[in-house]
């Protein structure tokens, strides 16, 4: 019987690993490797260290397959590596244990479903952005230049300042001011 090793990961530094760490300790992990980095990142230093440290007969435990990899290819590549090195995988959330035939089958099916769901989220976000754009919603932050132009036009409308004073106060170019003033007045 090998060592039971845990792997925990959160996507950003302000997210907390605590829930995963408790679950891994409760399972009996003797060593836990922790990454605070996106699962999409190819460089996950603690995952790489764990893979180097694990030996035949060890078991790697994760709270969820999504903590281990973000694509079917990642998960399948890892499962092949584990199989070649006789390392088992346990995923607590999905109740997968690759020590069993049904665990290996379920692991493969869930890997495909995770990638499908991630792709569907991307599709839904892109559809939402396209619909908003079609409704005329301006997406993203206003460009700094546009904020200056807007303020310059407001100052012009209020009166009281010369063109030179407006340009100096807002930091936009003279040509930009007059170009936008022409469309503002027209």
N, CA, C and O of each residue as an XYZ file, in Angstrom:
744
protein
N       0.856     -1.195      0.000
C       0.000      0.000      0.000
C       0.881      1.231      0.000
O       1.760      1.380      0.849
N       0.643      2.108     -0.954
C       1.431      3.327     -1.077
C       0.893      4.453     -0.211
O       0.044      4.259      0.659
N       1.414      5.615     -0.479
C       1.040      6.819      0.265
C      -0.215      7.432     -0.337
O      -0.407      7.415     -1.553
N      -1.066      7.974      0.526
C      -2.248      8.702      0.067
C      -1.874     10.174      0.027
O      -1.560     10.778      1.053
N      -1.912     10.747     -1.183
C      -1.457     12.115     -1.428
C      -2.636     12.938     -1.929
O      -3.431     12.465     -2.742
N      -2.746     14.169     -1.443
C      -3.835     15.040     -1.872
C      -3.342     16.158     -2.778
O      -2.188     16.581     -2.710
N      -4.256     16.625     -3.632
C      -3.959     17.791     -4.476
C      -5.163     18.720     -4.415
O      -6.296     18.311     -4.670
N      -4.898     19.981     -4.072
C      -5.948     20.997     -3.994
C      -5.542     22.170     -4.874
O      -4.364     22.517     -4.963
N      -6.547     22.784     -5.532
C      -6.254     23.935     -6.385
C      -7.436     24.884     -6.397
O      -8.592     24.466     -6.465
N      -7.122     26.180     -6.329
C      -8.109     27.227     -6.586
C      -7.570     28.072     -7.727
O      -6.365     28.096     -7.978
N      -8.467     28.765     -8.417
C      -8.085     29.487     -9.630
C      -7.404     30.822     -9.374
O      -6.591     31.263    -10.187
N      -7.718     31.470     -8.265
C      -7.131     32.782     -7.996
C      -6.582     32.826     -6.579
O      -6.973     32.038     -5.718
N      -5.676     33.755     -6.357
C      -5.032     33.849     -5.043
C      -5.994     34.287     -3.948
O      -5.730     34.036     -2.772
N      -7.108     34.937     -4.300
C      -8.035     35.368     -3.255
C      -9.080     34.305     -2.921
O      -9.900     34.513     -2.026
N      -9.066     33.164     -3.626
C      -9.956     32.066     -3.276
C      -9.310     31.233     -2.166
O      -8.092     31.251     -1.992
N     -10.132     30.514     -1.431
C      -9.667     29.787     -0.256
C      -9.645     28.277     -0.508
O     -10.594     27.707     -1.046
N      -8.547     27.650     -0.110
C      -8.369     26.200     -0.268
C      -8.961     25.398      0.897
O      -9.015     24.170      0.830
N      -9.398     26.062      1.944
C      -9.744     25.405      3.210
C     -10.702     24.225      3.067
O     -10.449     23.158      3.626
N     -11.806     24.401      2.323
C     -12.795     23.331      2.179
C     -12.159     22.079      1.576
O     -12.420     20.963      2.025
N     -11.323     22.277      0.554
C     -10.651     21.143     -0.089
C      -9.675     20.476      0.878
O      -9.616     19.249      0.964
N      -8.907     21.298      1.608
C      -7.905     20.753      2.531
C      -8.554     19.906      3.619
O      -8.030     18.851      3.978
N      -9.678     20.356      4.141
C     -10.388     19.593      5.178
C     -10.827     18.241      4.625
O     -10.640     17.213      5.275
N     -11.417     18.238      3.412
C     -11.884     16.991      2.804
C     -10.719     16.032      2.563
O     -10.841     14.830      2.798
N      -9.588     16.567      2.093
C      -8.426     15.716      1.816
C      -7.829     15.148      3.105
O      -7.441     13.981      3.150
N      -7.755     15.969      4.144
C      -7.237     15.480      5.437
C      -8.164     14.424      6.021
O      -7.709     13.413      6.556
N      -9.486     14.669      5.913
C     -10.460     13.696      6.421
C     -10.345     12.353      5.699
O     -10.608     11.305      6.289
N      -9.954     12.382      4.429
C      -9.796     11.147      3.665
C      -8.548     10.381      4.109
O      -8.463      9.165      3.935
N      -7.592     11.095      4.677
C      -6.376     10.439      5.155
C      -5.118     10.779      4.384
O      -4.133     10.043      4.447
N      -5.138     11.884      3.656
C      -3.953     12.282      2.890
C      -2.804     12.617      3.830
O      -2.961     13.400      4.768
N      -1.653     12.019      3.570
C      -0.460     12.264      4.393
C       0.273     13.517      3.943
O       0.923     14.190      4.743
N       0.165     13.822      2.661
C       0.819     15.000      2.078
C      -0.185     15.653      1.141
O      -0.871     14.959      0.391
N      -0.282     16.991      1.174
C      -1.207     17.699      0.290
C      -0.435     18.771     -0.472
O       0.249     19.607      0.119
N      -0.559     18.729     -1.774
C       0.058     19.727     -2.649
C      -1.016     20.758     -3.012
O      -2.156     20.396     -3.303
N      -0.649     22.037     -2.993
C      -1.627     23.108     -3.178
C      -1.168     24.094     -4.240
O      -0.051     24.609     -4.175
N      -2.034     24.358     -5.223
C      -1.773     25.376     -6.249
C      -2.849     26.447     -6.162
O      -4.018     26.156     -5.909
N      -2.440     27.680     -6.374
C      -3.388     28.795     -6.518
C      -3.128     29.383     -7.898
O      -2.418     30.375     -8.065
N      -3.745     28.715     -8.890
C      -3.490     29.074    -10.287
C      -4.617     28.498    -11.129
O      -5.208     27.479    -10.768
N      -4.917     29.143    -12.247
C      -5.991     28.679    -13.124
C      -5.708     27.259    -13.613
O      -4.567     26.899    -13.899
N      -6.767     26.471    -13.702
C      -6.634     25.116    -14.223
C      -6.249     25.103    -15.693
O      -5.743     24.102    -16.201
N      -6.494     26.226    -16.381
C      -6.125     26.318    -17.791
C      -4.618     26.468    -17.957
O      -4.066     26.166    -19.015
N      -3.963     26.935    -16.904
C      -2.524     27.168    -16.975
C      -1.785     25.858    -17.181
O      -2.076     24.854    -16.531
N      -0.838     25.882    -18.084
C      -0.023     24.689    -18.326
C       1.013     24.514    -17.222
O       1.512     23.409    -17.011
N       1.338     25.585    -16.522
C       2.328     25.549    -15.451
C       1.630     25.522    -14.099
O       1.206     26.560    -13.591
N       1.513     24.338    -13.520
C       0.957     24.204    -12.176
C       2.054     23.549    -11.334
O       2.138     22.323    -11.256
N       2.898     24.384    -10.702
C       4.106     23.890    -10.051
C       3.878     22.784     -9.018
O       4.626     21.806     -8.988
N       2.871     22.926     -8.185
C       2.647     21.914     -7.148
C       2.141     20.599     -7.751
O       2.481     19.521     -7.264
N       1.338     20.688     -8.800
C       0.894     19.468     -9.485
C       2.104     18.744    -10.073
O       2.234     17.526     -9.947
N       2.987     19.512    -10.715
C       4.187     18.909    -11.305
C       5.075     18.277    -10.231
O       5.609     17.186    -10.430
N       5.231     18.958     -9.098
C       6.035     18.411     -7.998
C       5.402     17.129     -7.476
O       6.098     16.144     -7.233
N       4.072     17.141     -7.303
C       3.376     15.958     -6.809
C       3.590     14.784     -7.763
O       3.840     13.661     -7.325
N       3.491     15.047     -9.068
C       3.662     13.968    -10.039
C       5.070     13.390     -9.985
O       5.258     12.189    -10.179
N       6.057     14.239     -9.723
C       7.440     13.754     -9.596
C       7.634     12.956     -8.302
O       8.390     11.985     -8.273
N       6.944     13.372     -7.230
C       7.108     12.734     -5.926
C       6.355     11.414     -5.784
O       6.745     10.570     -4.978
N       5.283     11.222     -6.554
C       4.463     10.017     -6.406
C       5.156      8.795     -7.023
O       5.886      8.888     -8.010
N       4.891      7.653     -6.391
C       5.500      6.394     -6.813
C       4.427      5.342     -7.035
O       3.261      5.535     -6.689
N       4.836      4.241     -7.609
C       3.939      3.114     -7.823
C       3.257      2.742     -6.512
O       3.894      2.648     -5.463
N       1.935      2.531     -6.600
C       1.166      2.135     -5.421
C       0.569      3.313     -4.664
O      -0.290      3.117     -3.804
N       1.007      4.536     -4.967
C       0.438      5.717     -4.304
C      -0.968      5.992     -4.838
O      -1.339      5.545     -5.924
N      -1.731      6.732     -4.053
C      -3.070      7.159     -4.457
C      -3.136      8.668     -4.374
O      -2.798      9.256     -3.347
N      -3.572      9.296     -5.456
C      -3.755     10.749     -5.483
C      -5.236     11.019     -5.266
O      -6.090     10.439     -5.937
N      -5.532     11.907     -4.322
C      -6.914     12.231     -3.978
C      -7.163     13.700     -4.286
O      -6.367     14.566     -3.921
N      -8.289     13.976     -4.969
C      -8.712     15.354     -5.236
C     -10.153     15.498     -4.753
O     -10.902     14.523     -4.698
N     -10.530     16.733     -4.402
C     -11.914     16.948     -3.960
C     -12.874     16.831     -5.144
O     -14.023     16.424     -4.978
N     -12.397     17.190     -6.340
C     -13.208     17.127     -7.554
C     -12.274     17.029     -8.754
O     -11.156     17.541     -8.717
N     -12.727     16.378     -9.807
C     -11.912     16.271    -11.023
C     -11.572     17.648    -11.588
O     -10.522     17.824    -12.206
N     -12.454     18.623    -11.378
C     -12.206     19.969    -11.902
C     -10.975     20.606    -11.262
O     -10.399     21.534    -11.829
N     -10.569     20.125    -10.100
C      -9.365     20.649     -9.437
C      -8.105     20.105    -10.097
O      -7.044     20.724    -10.027
N      -8.223     18.959    -10.731
C      -7.070     18.295    -11.326
C      -6.778     18.789    -12.735
O      -5.619     18.998    -13.094
N      -7.817     18.976    -13.531
C      -7.625     19.424    -14.905
C      -8.875     20.083    -15.435
O      -9.973     19.828    -14.939
N      -8.721     20.937    -16.448
C      -9.857     21.686    -16.979
C     -10.286     21.227    -18.365
O     -11.199     21.803    -18.957
N      -9.634     20.195    -18.883
C     -10.053     19.705    -20.193
C      -9.989     18.185    -20.181
O      -9.282     17.570    -19.383
N     -10.747     17.611    -21.089
C     -10.732     16.156    -21.226
C      -9.322     15.677    -21.507
O      -8.866     14.679    -20.948
N      -8.636     16.400    -22.383
C      -7.266     16.011    -22.742
C      -6.364     15.982    -21.501
O      -5.614     15.026    -21.306
N      -6.436     17.040    -20.653
C      -5.632     17.062    -19.421
C      -5.921     15.852    -18.554
O      -5.006     15.164    -18.101
N      -7.203     15.598    -18.327
C      -7.591     14.501    -17.432
C      -7.215     13.140    -18.019
O      -6.760     12.252    -17.299
N      -7.406     12.985    -19.308
C      -7.051     11.710    -19.933
C      -5.537     11.507    -19.912
O      -5.055     10.411    -19.625
N      -4.779     12.588    -20.222
C      -3.311     12.489    -20.163
C      -2.853     12.089    -18.764
O      -1.971     11.244    -18.606
N      -3.459     12.701    -17.754
C      -3.089     12.356    -16.372
C      -3.491     10.918    -16.044
O      -2.745     10.199    -15.378
N      -4.668     10.499    -16.511
C      -5.094      9.125    -16.202
C      -4.162      8.105    -16.851
O      -3.878      7.061    -16.264
N      -3.686      8.403    -18.061
C      -2.729      7.510    -18.733
C      -1.423      7.471    -17.946
O      -0.858      6.399    -17.725
N      -0.940      8.648    -17.521
C       0.277      8.724    -16.715
C       0.123      7.918    -15.425
O       1.019      7.165    -15.045
N      -1.027      8.083    -14.752
C      -1.267      7.353    -13.501
C      -1.265      5.846    -13.757
O      -0.670      5.079    -13.000
N      -1.939      5.434    -14.830
C      -2.018      4.004    -15.146
C      -0.631      3.433    -15.432
O      -0.273      2.362    -14.943
N       0.158      4.183    -16.251
C       1.517      3.721    -16.586
C       2.386      3.589    -15.349
O       3.238      2.703    -15.282
N       2.183      4.456    -14.371
C       3.010      4.444    -13.156
C       2.350      3.690    -11.999
O       2.864      3.690    -10.881
N       1.207      3.046    -12.271
C       0.468      2.306    -11.243
C       0.128      3.193    -10.040
O       0.316      2.810     -8.885
N      -0.378      4.389    -10.352
C      -0.848      5.336     -9.330
C      -2.364      5.402     -9.468
O      -2.886      5.530    -10.575
N      -3.058      5.315     -8.360
C      -4.525      5.362     -8.379
C      -4.998      6.801     -8.166
O      -4.271      7.636     -7.629
N      -6.237      7.070     -8.598
C      -6.844      8.383     -8.428
C      -8.182      8.223     -7.741
O      -8.979      7.353     -8.094
N      -8.419      9.074     -6.751
C      -9.711      9.116     -6.076
C     -10.216     10.548     -6.168
O      -9.512     11.495     -5.818
N     -11.455     10.690     -6.647
C     -12.114     11.996     -6.665
C     -13.302     11.919     -5.728
O     -14.228     11.139     -5.948
N     -13.272     12.728     -4.686
C     -14.286     12.647     -3.638
C     -15.675     13.062     -4.127
O     -16.655     12.365     -3.860
N     -15.769     14.157     -4.821
C     -17.072     14.671     -5.259
C     -17.779     13.681     -6.175
O     -18.976     13.433     -6.027
N     -17.037     13.118     -7.115
C     -17.631     12.220     -8.096
C     -17.626     10.755     -7.647
O     -18.102      9.886     -8.378
N     -17.101     10.476     -6.467
C     -17.002      9.106     -5.941
C     -16.312      8.176     -6.936
O     -16.798      7.085     -7.234
N     -15.181      8.629     -7.437
C     -14.413      7.850     -8.400
C     -13.180      7.284     -7.712
O     -12.479      7.981     -6.979
N     -12.936      6.019     -7.963
C     -11.721      5.362     -7.493
C     -11.225      4.526     -8.667
O     -11.837      3.518     -9.021
N     -10.110      4.950     -9.273
C      -9.630      4.262    -10.476
C      -9.023      2.893    -10.178
O      -8.478      2.240    -11.067
N      -9.120      2.476     -8.946
C      -8.687      1.128     -8.580
C      -9.716      0.098     -9.044
O      -9.461     -1.106     -9.022
N     -10.894      0.595     -9.467
C     -11.959     -0.300     -9.919
C     -12.259     -0.042    -11.399
O     -12.061      1.075    -11.877
N     -12.734     -1.058    -12.131
C     -13.093     -0.857    -13.545
C     -14.173      0.214    -13.714
O     -14.093      1.047    -14.618
N     -15.180      0.187    -12.841
C     -16.252      1.176    -12.959
C     -15.722      2.579    -12.644
O     -16.200      3.556    -13.221
N     -14.758      2.693    -11.753
C     -14.143      3.984    -11.444
C     -13.378      4.535    -12.630
O     -13.428      5.734    -12.907
N     -12.667      3.660    -13.333
C     -11.931      4.097    -14.534
C     -12.898      4.547    -15.632
O     -12.655      5.551    -16.301
N     -13.995      3.803    -15.817
C     -14.977      4.170    -16.828
C     -15.644      5.501    -16.466
O     -15.764      6.384    -17.315
N     -16.068      5.644    -15.233
C     -16.727      6.867    -14.788
C     -15.799      8.071    -14.911
O     -16.232      9.161    -15.283
N     -14.535      7.869    -14.599
C     -13.542      8.948    -14.729
C     -13.496      9.472    -16.162
O     -13.500     10.683    -16.386
N     -13.452      8.561    -17.127
C     -13.407      8.962    -18.533
C     -14.665      9.695    -18.970
O     -14.591     10.694    -19.687
N     -15.827      9.198    -18.536
C     -17.089      9.836    -18.920
C     -17.216     11.224    -18.297
O     -17.628     12.168    -18.971
N     -16.872     11.355    -17.038
C     -16.983     12.652    -16.375
C     -15.995     13.669    -16.937
O     -16.297     14.861    -16.996
N     -14.831     13.210    -17.343
C     -13.860     14.126    -17.950
C     -14.467     14.780    -19.187
O     -14.308     15.981    -19.406
N     -15.168     13.975    -19.999
C     -15.815     14.501    -21.198
C     -16.927     15.482    -20.812
O     -17.056     16.542    -21.425
N     -17.721     15.138    -19.809
C     -18.812     16.018    -19.377
C     -18.301     17.339    -18.815
O     -18.908     18.380    -19.069
N     -17.210     17.331    -18.062
C     -16.643     18.571    -17.518
C     -16.220     19.504    -18.648
O     -16.494     20.704    -18.608
N     -15.556     18.949    -19.649
C     -15.121     19.805    -20.750
C     -16.331     20.334    -21.512
O     -16.337     21.496    -21.919
N     -17.358     19.506    -21.714
C     -18.570     19.941    -22.387
C     -19.213     21.104    -21.635
O     -19.590     22.100    -22.251
N     -19.340     20.994    -20.334
C     -19.957     22.064    -19.537
C     -19.136     23.348    -19.623
O     -19.702     24.432    -19.757
N     -17.830     23.241    -19.550
C     -16.986     24.434    -19.653
C     -17.158     25.098    -21.016
O     -17.236     26.323    -21.109
N     -17.217     24.289    -22.074
C     -17.431     24.820    -23.417
C     -18.809     25.471    -23.541
O     -18.947     26.503    -24.198
N     -19.828     24.877    -22.915
C     -21.180     25.444    -22.975
C     -21.245     26.783    -22.232
O     -21.956     27.690    -22.665
N     -20.532     26.913    -21.152
C     -20.481     28.195    -20.445
C     -19.898     29.260    -21.367
O     -20.414     30.375    -21.438
N     -18.830     28.919    -22.067
C     -18.211     29.859    -23.007
C     -19.202     30.244    -24.105
O     -19.300     31.418    -24.462
N     -19.935     29.270    -24.641
C     -20.917     29.539    -25.688
C     -21.998     30.486    -25.152
O     -22.362     31.454    -25.819
N     -22.512     30.204    -23.939
C     -23.572     31.047    -23.368
C     -23.080     32.473    -23.121
O     -23.809     33.431    -23.377
N     -21.864     32.619    -22.631
C     -21.306     33.951    -22.401
C     -21.185     34.695    -23.724
O     -21.568     35.862    -23.814
N     -20.657     34.035    -24.750
C     -20.507     34.683    -26.059
C     -21.860     35.052    -26.670
O     -21.994     36.106    -27.293
N     -22.866     34.182    -26.492
C     -24.208     34.502    -26.991
C     -24.767     35.724    -26.265
O     -25.369     36.596    -26.890
N     -24.571     35.789    -24.951
C     -25.033     36.933    -24.164
C     -24.353     38.221    -24.594
O     -24.997     39.264    -24.707
N     -23.050     38.146    -24.833
C     -22.311     39.331    -25.286
C     -22.800     39.777    -26.665
O     -22.955     40.974    -26.909
N     -23.042     38.825    -27.565
C     -23.528     39.161    -28.912
C     -24.915     39.795    -28.834
O     -25.192     40.761    -29.545
N     -25.794     39.260    -27.973
C     -27.141     39.819    -27.828
C     -27.069     41.242    -27.266
O     -27.790     42.129    -27.722
N     -26.208     41.452    -26.289
C     -26.051     42.793    -25.704
C     -25.527     43.765    -26.757
O     -25.992     44.900    -26.856
N     -24.565     43.310    -27.529
C     -23.986     44.155    -28.577
C     -25.050     44.500    -29.622
O     -25.106     45.631    -30.105
N     -25.903     43.512    -29.972
C     -26.978     43.749    -30.948
C     -27.986     44.768    -30.429
O     -28.595     45.497    -31.213
N     -28.164     44.821    -29.102
C     -29.069     45.812    -28.495
C     -28.410     47.181    -28.369
O     -29.036     48.142    -27.919
N     -27.149     47.262    -28.769
C     -26.456     48.548    -28.724
C     -25.699     48.816    -27.441
O     -25.206     49.923    -27.223
N     -25.605     47.801    -26.590
C     -24.868     47.961    -25.338
C     -23.384     48.020    -25.661
O     -22.859     47.161    -26.370
N     -22.714     49.035    -25.137
C     -21.267     49.134    -25.338
C     -20.600     48.285    -24.277
O     -20.816     48.476    -23.081
N     -19.787     47.346    -24.728
C     -19.149     46.404    -23.823
C     -17.754     46.881    -23.440
O     -17.077     47.559    -24.213
N     -17.352     46.523    -22.263
C     -16.007     46.864    -21.795
C     -15.952     48.246    -21.176
O     -16.935     48.988    -21.156
N     -14.786     48.561    -20.680
C     -14.567     49.878    -20.086
C     -14.546     50.942    -21.159
O     -14.112     50.694    -22.284
N     -15.021     52.142    -20.808
C     -14.867     53.218    -21.791
C     -13.389     53.525    -21.957
O     -12.617     53.493    -20.998
N     -13.016     53.821    -23.179
C     -11.629     54.167    -23.419
C     -11.342     55.490    -22.740
O     -12.189     56.382    -22.692
N     -10.144     55.600    -22.222
C      -9.755     56.796    -21.502
C      -9.960     58.038    -22.374
O     -10.411     59.081    -21.899
N      -9.621     57.904    -23.649
C      -9.770     59.004    -24.586
C     -11.242     59.422    -24.677
O     -11.549     60.613    -24.702
N     -12.162     58.425    -24.727
C     -13.588     58.722    -24.832
C     -14.094     59.459    -23.601
O     -14.942     60.345    -23.715
N     -13.587     59.105    -22.430
C     -13.973     59.798    -21.201
C     -13.535     61.248    -21.282
O     -14.289     62.142    -20.898
N     -12.326     61.497    -21.776
C     -11.817     62.864    -21.933
C     -12.624     63.653    -22.938
O     -12.904     64.834    -22.728
N     -13.003     63.004    -24.037
C     -13.803     63.670    -25.066
C     -15.174     64.031    -24.500
O     -15.672     65.137    -24.711
N     -15.772     63.095    -23.786
C     -17.090     63.345    -23.198
C     -17.024     64.547    -22.259
O     -17.885     65.426    -22.298
N     -16.003     64.576    -21.425
C     -15.840     65.696    -20.484
C     -15.581     66.995    -21.240
O     -16.090     68.047    -20.852
N     -14.798     66.932    -22.312
C     -14.507     68.130    -23.106
C     -15.778     68.690    -23.726
O     -15.982     69.904    -23.742
N     -16.631     67.808    -24.238
C     -17.887     68.261    -24.842
C     -18.824     68.855    -23.795
O     -19.538     69.820    -24.069
N     -18.819     68.270    -22.583
C     -19.623     68.827    -21.490
C     -19.147     70.236    -21.136
O     -19.954     71.148    -20.960
N     -17.825     70.400    -21.035
C     -17.259     71.718    -20.712
C     -17.581     72.732    -21.817
O     -17.866     73.895    -21.535
N     -17.535     72.289    -23.049
C     -17.842     73.170    -24.175
C     -19.302     73.628    -24.086
O     -19.616     74.805    -24.267
N     -20.192     72.654    -23.800
C     -21.624     72.943    -23.701
C     -21.909     73.918    -22.564
O     -22.754     74.803    -22.706
N     -21.203     73.763    -21.420
C     -21.378     74.652    -20.271
C     -20.910     76.072    -20.582
O     -21.434     77.041    -20.032
N     -19.935     76.186    -21.455
C     -19.365     77.494    -21.784
C     -18.437     77.942    -20.660
O     -18.248     77.218    -19.682
N     -17.871     79.106    -20.794
C     -17.016     79.644    -19.741
C     -15.539     79.339    -19.920
O     -14.704     80.020    -19.324
N     -15.187     78.338    -20.721
C     -13.775     78.013    -20.960
C     -13.473     78.144    -22.448
O     -14.323     77.900    -23.303
N     -12.253     78.531    -22.722
C     -11.827     78.587    -24.119
C     -11.526     77.172    -24.590
O     -11.378     76.252    -23.786
N     -11.439     77.013    -25.910
C     -11.098     75.721    -26.488
C      -9.761     75.231    -25.946
O      -9.625     74.061    -25.590
N      -8.769     76.127    -25.881
C      -7.446     75.774    -25.369
C      -7.544     75.276    -23.918
O      -6.906     74.283    -23.565
N      -8.323     75.946    -23.088
C      -8.473     75.546    -21.678
C      -9.151     74.176    -21.573
O      -8.767     73.352    -20.742
N     -10.149     73.940    -22.410
C     -10.846     72.644    -22.407
C      -9.877     71.522    -22.788
O      -9.852     70.471    -22.147
N      -9.087     71.751    -23.826
C      -8.128     70.741    -24.283
C      -7.074     70.477    -23.221
O      -6.729     69.322    -22.970
N      -6.557     71.524    -22.597
C      -5.548     71.339    -21.545
C      -6.137     70.622    -20.340
O      -5.477     69.770    -19.746
N      -7.360     70.953    -19.974
C      -8.005     70.364    -18.795
C      -8.327     68.876    -18.997
O      -8.225     68.082    -18.062
N      -8.716     68.505    -20.224
C      -9.124     67.115    -20.471
C      -8.004     66.239    -21.029
O      -8.090     65.012    -20.965
N      -6.959     66.853    -21.571
C      -5.826     66.087    -22.076
C      -6.033     65.440    -23.428
O      -5.242     64.590    -23.836
N      -7.093     65.832    -24.134
C      -7.282     65.267    -25.475
C      -6.613     66.181    -26.494
O      -6.283     67.328    -26.194
N      -6.419     65.661    -27.695
C      -5.767     66.468    -28.728
C      -6.768     67.460    -29.322
O      -7.983     67.273    -29.251
N      -6.222     68.497    -29.896
C      -7.037     69.544    -30.520
C      -7.856     68.952    -31.673
O      -9.046     69.237    -31.812
N      -7.201     68.123    -32.498
C      -7.903     67.531    -33.639
C      -9.038     66.613    -33.181
O     -10.114     66.606    -33.779
N      -8.794     65.835    -32.116
C      -9.833     64.947    -31.573
C     -11.011     65.782    -31.088
O     -12.164     65.446    -31.356
N     -10.727     66.864    -30.379
C     -11.791     67.714    -29.854
C     -12.657     68.252    -30.993
O     -13.884     68.158    -30.937
N     -12.028     68.811    -32.021
C     -12.805     69.395    -33.111
C     -13.538     68.343    -33.941
O     -14.639     68.590    -34.433
N     -12.927     67.174    -34.094
C     -13.577     66.087    -34.830
C     -14.860     65.663    -34.106
O     -15.910     65.502    -34.729
N     -14.763     65.487    -32.791
C     -15.928     65.072    -32.004
C     -16.935     66.220    -31.857
O     -18.141     65.983    -31.794
N     -16.448     67.439    -31.803
C     -17.336     68.591    -31.693
C     -18.217     68.693    -32.940
O     -19.387     69.068    -32.855
N     -17.647     68.356    -34.090
C     -18.372     68.408    -35.354
C     -19.536     67.418    -35.321
O     -20.643     67.766    -35.731
N     -19.313     66.194    -34.843
C     -20.397     65.186    -34.771
C     -21.374     65.544    -33.660
O     -22.562     65.234    -33.760
N     -20.892     66.191    -32.602
C     -21.734     66.592    -31.467
C     -22.724     67.665    -31.917
O     -23.890     67.642    -31.523
N     -22.266     68.593    -32.729
C     -23.102     69.693    -33.175
C     -24.007     69.285    -34.339
O     -25.088     69.846    -34.519
N     -23.558     68.305    -35.124
C     -24.283     67.900    -36.338
C     -25.340     66.942    -36.037
O     -26.047     66.497    -36.941
